[in-house]
Amino acid sequence: MAGSIPPANFPMPPRQDRGFPWLLFGCGCLAVVVILVAIVGYSGYRMVAGLVEQYTDTTPMELPASTLPDADYAALQTRVKTFRDALDKNEPTPPLVLTADEINALIDRDPEWSNAKGRVHTEINDDKIGGKISLPLDELNLPGRYFNGAATFTAFVRDERLYVHVETLEVNGKPVPESFMASMRSENAAKNFNQDPQFKDIREKIGNIVIANDTLTIEAKAGAPTP
């Protein structure tokens, strides 16, 4: 439709992160693209200006900082490195279990997660992962505007494909209209991840992702070590 905001390619995390930060940052970016393009496409050119003001802001949202103690963060780095090294070698390894605060600590402190710093703050509630998102929209041809919102997702792996579905989405403290959410829930936000050749290696090595009991568990396809 004339005047619609074109889809954009947000900068994904660099290859050396081996796919882990994408689970948060990449899906958050895709949710933003989907909602903004859907809103503008649905409403038409004459309403674009009003919708931009309604669904975006001129300043980024301040996100909470991680509270993980230094000693716990050092232990976390060791666990993450051990898991990644085992994946690289296709060796059995115990699942990597992460709390929301541990994920936020990686976002705040690990250089490999730098694309998500100041943009994503994770929360895990039972079997839902989500949190707060604050993203600049320059690459959607909206310079000086920010998407400030909160979202929850479900995620799992099946047949070497990641499935991430948006459950809820709020923008500027207000729920996104159900007319948009109904179509968004049916979309797999990880579709680009599944099609991107640079993530083929990680797709082949991850056996499953389980969100339960306020944790995110990543299981290696090679399985756990035999007792």
Secondary structure, 3 states (H helix, E strand, C coil): CCCCCCCCCCCCCCHHHCCCCHHHHHHHHHHHHHHHHHHHHHHCHHHHHHHHHHHCECCCCCCCCCCCCHHHHHHHHHHHHHHHHHHHCCCCCCCEEEEHHHHHHHHHHCHHHHHHCCCEEEEEECCEEEEEEEEECHHHCCCCCEEEEEEEEEEEEECCEEEEEEEEEEECCEECCHHHHHHHHHCCCCHHHHHCHHHHHHHHHEEEEEEECCEEEEEECCCCCCC
